[in-house]
Amino acid sequence: MAFVDHLGITVADLERGRAQFHPVLTALGYEFGSEAEGGLSWHRGDDTEIIVFAPREESSGPHVHGRVGWQHLAFSIDSPEEVDRLHRVAVDAGWTAVREPKLYPRFNERYYASFVEDDNGIRFEFMYNPPRES
């Protein structure tokens, strides 16, 4: 069985990336791992590591949602209240609210989510999608 081991994300400004990613990732249960030249990392035990890198070359600007490349990363959350809390943490850390927390009946009648985006066009989704009751 394959699992995602790590995810690397390049941001335009590493210190701004730290200010935006650290509150969100720690609220999701990740711990700050290390800081090496050109990158910062957070991890959840031996599970997935998220690494934020400084750019190696000049960028033409932030990623634009819908273009080829990054779409979004969805985090499965335990409750609608936790989705709301994580959304507030992200917005307080400077992320832009793309979609406020709400039900998304087009996915199913239980799907509750919010979408936020950082300065680089990196989009996270916080989603609660409990199993259908028997």
N, C-alpha and C positions, 0 to 999 in steps of 0.2 A: 504494500500500500504506500502510495507516495503522498507526502505532506509538503507544504511550503516550508522550507527551512529558514529562508531569510528573504527580505525584500529590501532592495536598495532604491532610494529616491534622491535625485539630485535637486537641490534648491539653489536659487540665485544668491542668497545670503545666508551663510551657515548660522550666524548668531540670531538672525530673524527666524530661521528654521528651528533653532533650539527653543526660542520663545513661543513659537506656535505649536511645535510637536510635543515638547516635554509635558505640558499640562494635560494634553489629550491622551497621550500614551500612558502616563502614570495613572490617569483616571480609568483607563481601560485595564489596569493591572500589570502593565509592563514596568520593569525596573530599568533605571539608567544603567547601561553596561560599561561603556568606555568612550573615551575621546582620544582619537588618534589624529595625526595630521590629515586634515581634509575630511573628517567624518565623525559622527556621533552615533552611538547605538543604544537601543533599548531591547530588552528580551523578557520573555515570560518563562522562567525556569529554563528547561532544556528545549522548550518549544520555539516557535518562530521568533526570529530576531528582525527588528526593523532598523535599518541604517540610513541616516540622512547624510548625504555627501555635499561638499562644496563643488561648484562647477570647475571643470578642467579647462574650459574654453568659454569665450564670450557667447552669451545666449541671445537669441533673437527675440526673447520675451517669454512670458509664461505659456504653459500649455493651454490650449483652448479645448474645452470639453466638446466631444463630437468629432474632433479631427482624429486622424490615425494616431494611435499611441494610447496613452493612459486613458482609461474610462473612469473607474472608481474602485475603491477597496471597501467592501462591506463587512462590518463587524457585527456578529450575532450577539444580541444583548438579551438579558434575562427578563426584562419587564419594560412596559411603556414608560414608567417613571424613570427608569435608568436611561432610556433613550433621551428623555427630556433633560435629565441632568447632564449627560455627556454633550448634548447639543449646547447647553448653556456654558459648559466648560470650554468648548471649542470657540464659541463666539466671544467669550471673555478673553480668550488667548489670541484674538485677532483673526480668526477664521470667518469667512463670509457665509451667512446662512443662504444656501441655495434653495432649499425647501425646508420649511419649518416642520417640526414633528407633527405627524398626522397619520390617519389610516390611509392605506392605498388599496382600495377595493379592486382596482384593476389587476392587482397581483393575487389577492384573495381577501376575504372579509376580516382576517386576523392580522394582516401585515401592517405594522406600525413602524414608521421610519422617519429619519431626518437626513438631510444631506448638507455638508459643509465643504468649503473649499478654502485652501490656504492662498497666500500671495502668489504662488507659482502655478496655480491651476490644479493642484493636487486635490482630488475630491475623495472624501470619506463619507460613507453611509453608516449610520447607526440604526440597526433594524431588529425588531422583535417580531418573530414569526412562529408562534407556538404551533405544535401539531394539532391537527383537527381532532376534536374529541370524538370518540367512538359513539 
